[in-house]
Amino acid sequence: MPQRPTIKFGEQWDKKEINELKALFEKHHHELAAFIVEPIVQGTGGMRFYHPEYLKACRNLCDQYKVLLIVDEIATGFGRTGKLFACEWAEISPDIMCLGKTLTGGYITLAATLCTSKIAQTISQSEAACFMHGPTFMGNALACAVANASIDLLFENNWQQQVAFIEQRLQGSLLSLNNHPRVKDARVLGSIGAVECLQAVNIAVIQKRFVELGVWIRPFGKLIYIIPPLIINKKQLKHLITAISTVLNEDNCFV
């Protein structure tokens, strides 16, 4: 496994950042069918926002060694980072893209896998002349209808303006938590805000406290993060941030 990207989004790029990745591709490319990556934002890997040039390097290395590039846009897709898809920050297109979550706005379970025409044609070249593998409820009509409605609302509501509003509010308040003695780093990208603490959170206690404070936030490890709905208003967003500020001052919320 390559070392995770260390240069943050917005920092000065250094091409030495990809030396280890280049070496691994050179040594192991003949063993690789595909390279999978979360674009720009590492989710459960620590809510880290990394430099787009790293993702661009992943695309170039996959092209060089004829390895498929798979991106997981389940958390970042549909505008969450400020671009419709996080890949756009690096101006690259993957061979396979995984989507979910915002696809239906969370109202019903649905995921989608997109791929290039070349891949689609290759996997369909069976005797049946079509893709002959999928789950029982593949193409669920209700889920697809919800997805269509969710995507229509996304564009009707001017998602770029909504994300910019959330980002501006988070930058103006969440980033101030960098001065808190319990905080290692607070960061914002698009509608995603993350507070990395110096101590691990006490999941049982902190989640109960959040509910008592009137919010639903699901922290993990040393992280408290929010990815609020794009329709959130100023008052609701302030409520979320106030709740985070509150628990940071409560010793029993940390271990």
N, C-alpha and C positions, 0 to 999 in steps of 0.2 A: 504494500500500500504506500503511495506517495505521501510525503508530508503535506498537511493541509496548507492552503495558501496563507501567507503571512502578511502580505501587503494589503491594507484595507482599501475599501472603496473610497476614492477621493485622494488617496496618498500618491506620492511620486512613484512611478513604476520603475522597477529594476529588472532587466531581462535575466539576471541571475536567479530570479525567483523560480524559473522553470527548469533549472539545470537538473534537479533530481528527477523531475517528471520526464524530461528528455532522455535521461539515462535509462530509466525504467522502460520507456517505449522501445529504445534501441535494443535493450537486452531481452525483452519479453514479447515484442509485438507478434512474433510467430505463434504465441500461445493465446493471443487475444482475439475474441470475436467482436467485442464491443467495449467501450469505455463509458461508464455511467457517472454523471455528475449533476449536482444541484447547481443551476446557474446563478451566479452572483451572491445568492444567499444560501448559506449552509443552515438548514433547519435544525433538526435535533442534534446536529453536529456542533451546535453552540450558538446558533443565530448569528453567525459571523457574516459580514458583508465584505466580499473580497473584490479585488481589482478586475475590471472587465478584460484586461490584457491576458490574465491567466486563462480565462475561458476561451479567448481567441487562440491562445497557444494550444489548448486542448483540441480545438477544431483543426488547426494546422497539423498537429502531430498525427491525428486520426487520418487526415488526408494523406499525409506522407507515407504512413505505414499501412494504409488501406484497412483501418479499423473503424467500425461503426461508432458514431457518437450518439449516445442516448442521454437526453436531458430530462430531469425530473422537475417539471413546472407545476406540480400539484399545489404547492404553497405559493408560488410566485406568479403563476399565470393569471391572466385577465386583469392586468393593471396594478398589481400589488406593489411593485417596486418603482412605479412611475412610468414604466413602459408596458405596453400590452402584454408582452412576454419578456422575461428577464434577459433572454438571449439577445435581444435587440441592443442592450447596452454594449455588447461586444460586436455587434453587427455580424452575427453568424447565424447559420441555420443548421439545426441538427439533422441527423438521419432519422431519428425516432424521438418523439416528444410524448411524455406522459402528463395527462391533465386530470384534474378532479376538483374537489372542494368548491371553489368559486364557480365552477361549471354549472352547478345547480343552486348556488347560494346556500348550500347546506340543508335544503328542504327535503331532499331525497337522495339516496346514494346513487352516484353515477361517476364513472371514470371513463376516460377515452385515451386511446393511443393513436397518435398520428405518425405517419411515416412517409418517406419519399415514394414516388411512383415506382422507382426501381425495386425497392424492397417489397412493395405491395404486389407487383407483378411476379417477383420471384417466389414469394410464399403462396401465391395462388396458382402456380404451375403444377397442379396435381391432376390426376385423372378426372376429377370433378370440375377442374378449371375454375376453382374458387377457393376461398379461405375456409378450410374445413375443420377449424377448431375454435371453440369459444364456450363460455359458461352458459348454463341453462337459461339465464335471464338476459342474455346478450341482446342489446337493442330494445330494452324495456320501453314500451311506448310512453308510459306515464313519465318515467325519468327523463326521456328525451324531450318530451313536451315541456317539462319544468326547465330543462337546460336551455331550450330555445327561448322561453320567457325570460329567464335570468339574463341571458346574453343580450336580448333586446333591451331590457331595462338598463343594463350596464352602459350601452351606447346612448340610449335616450337621456340618461341622467348626466351626461358629460363627465365620464369617469376621470378624465385628466384633471378637470377642475376640482373634483372631489378629493382625489389623491393629493393634489397640491395643497389643498386646504388642510388636510390631516397632517401632511408632512410639515407644513409651516407651524401648526399648533404644537406638534411634538417637538420640533426643534426649539421652539420658544419656551418649553416647559420641561420636557423629559430630559433634555441635555443638561439642564441646570443641576440635575441629580448627580452629575459627575463630581460635584463638590461634597457629596455626602460621604462620611467616613466609612460607610458600609459598601460603597459602590466602587467597583474596579473600572467599569466603563459603561456609559450610556450611549446608545447609538440609534440613528434613525435613517431609514431609506424608504422613500415613498410613504406608504401607509403602515409600515412596519416599525415598531419601536421596541427596543430591547434594553434591559438593564441587567448587566452582568455584575453580580455581587462577589464580594471577597469570601463569603461563606455560602455553604449550600443551604437551600431553603428547607424548612420543615414542612413538607407537602401537606400533611394532615392538618396542621395548625394554620398555615398560611391560606389554604383554600377556604377553610371555615371562616377565617377573618375576612377574606374578600367577599364572601356571601353576606356576612354581617354588615359589610360596608356597602352592599347593594350592587356589586359587580361580579362578573364571572371571568376570572383570569386563571389560566392553567400554567403555573410555573414548573420548571424542572431543573434539576441540578443546582447550579448557581444562578439560574436565569429567571427573570420575570419579564415576560414579553407580551405585547398586544399586537394584534392585527385586526383592528376594528372594522366593522362594516362600512362601506363607502358612504352610506347615507347618514352616518353619525353626525350629530350637530355639536356646536361649540360647548354647550352645557354638559352633554353626555361625555364628551372627550375630557373635559375638565374633571368630571366625576371619576373617570378611570385613573387619571394621573394623580389625583388627590389620594385615591385608595392606595396606589403604589407608594406614594410618599409616606403615607400613614404607616404601612406595615414595615417600611425600612427602619422605623424608629422603635419597633417592638422586638425585643430580644428573643421572645419565645417563638417567633416566626422563622428563626434560623438555628442551625445546628453547629 
